[in-house]
Amino acid sequence: MAAQVSGGNSQFICLNQGVYVGPPTDGSTAPGFHEGGGKVLEYGQTIGVRGVICESMTSGVRCSTAGHGFFIAADAQSLF
């Protein structure tokens, strides 16, 4: 399960493969499983990308733009 905000709407989407977040953090170029790049958004931190602001909280992650967005947690998901 994933969610996205695009064109003023938010929606849940199904993914049949992982999301690419950057090159392996271990520097390996060999085939096989590696941890992806990217950074962990620690509790209380926010990040903005293309007008969408996401905030990480102990209760989950909330992302929004122009009044639309989503909230995702281990036990709940919602769109607004």
Phi, psi and omega per residue, in radians:
M1 nan 2.411 3.059
A2 -2.529 2.945 3.086
A3 -2.409 2.698 3.097
Q4 -2.523 2.692 3.027
V5 -2.057 2.135 -3.093
S6 -2.681 2.357 3.078
G7 1.040 0.571 3.125
G8 1.402 0.139 3.111
N9 -2.210 2.692 3.022
S10 -2.077 2.554 -3.136
Q11 -2.700 2.671 2.994
F12 -1.479 2.542 3.098
I13 -2.361 2.648 3.074
C14 -1.750 2.405 3.113
L15 -2.089 2.386 3.099
N16 -1.772 0.111 3.047
Q17 -2.637 2.927 -3.107
G18 -1.156 2.946 3.110
V19 -1.722 2.244 3.131
Y20 -1.302 2.192 -3.139
V21 -2.164 0.257 3.093
G22 2.291 3.037 -3.130
P23 -1.183 2.807 -3.137
P24 -0.952 2.395 3.137
T25 -1.289 -0.307 3.132
D26 -1.516 0.015 3.093
G27 1.350 0.000 -3.087
S28 -1.270 2.544 3.027
T29 -2.027 0.027 -3.134
A30 -1.265 2.599 3.084
P31 -1.078 2.705 3.101
G32 2.148 -3.054 -3.095
F33 -1.362 2.326 3.062
H34 -2.465 2.668 3.029
E35 -1.232 2.344 3.129
G36 -1.257 2.883 3.082
G37 -1.319 -2.661 -3.100
G38 1.532 3.064 -3.106
K39 -2.227 2.640 3.054
V40 -1.399 2.299 3.064
L41 -1.551 1.749 -3.079
E42 -1.143 2.730 3.098
Y43 -0.911 2.339 3.125
G44 1.554 -0.186 3.140
Q45 -1.577 2.708 3.061
T46 -2.226 2.756 3.060
I47 -2.494 2.501 3.100
G48 -2.126 2.287 3.115
V49 -2.412 2.098 3.105
R50 0.892 0.737 3.068
G51 1.486 -0.092 3.094
V52 -1.699 2.190 3.138
I53 -1.842 2.227 3.104
C54 -2.049 2.414 3.109
E55 -2.190 2.290 3.083
S56 -1.650 2.214 3.130
M57 -2.268 2.861 3.095
T58 -1.080 -0.435 -3.132
S59 -1.482 -0.257 -3.136
G60 2.637 -2.873 3.140
V61 -2.082 2.284 3.135
R62 -2.066 2.230 3.096
C63 -2.199 2.391 -3.124
S64 -2.722 2.787 3.010
T65 -2.718 2.371 3.086
A66 0.860 0.685 3.074
G67 1.442 -0.002 3.116
H68 -2.052 2.604 3.112
G69 3.027 -2.763 -3.128
F70 -2.613 2.814 3.034
F71 -2.254 2.275 3.122
I72 -2.271 2.298 3.076
A73 -2.453 3.034 -3.140
A74 -1.075 -0.563 -3.050
D75 -2.037 0.108 -3.116
A76 -2.792 2.584 3.049
Q77 -2.460 2.472 3.095
S78 -2.632 2.698 3.063
L79 -1.993 2.629 3.050
F80 -2.555 nan nan
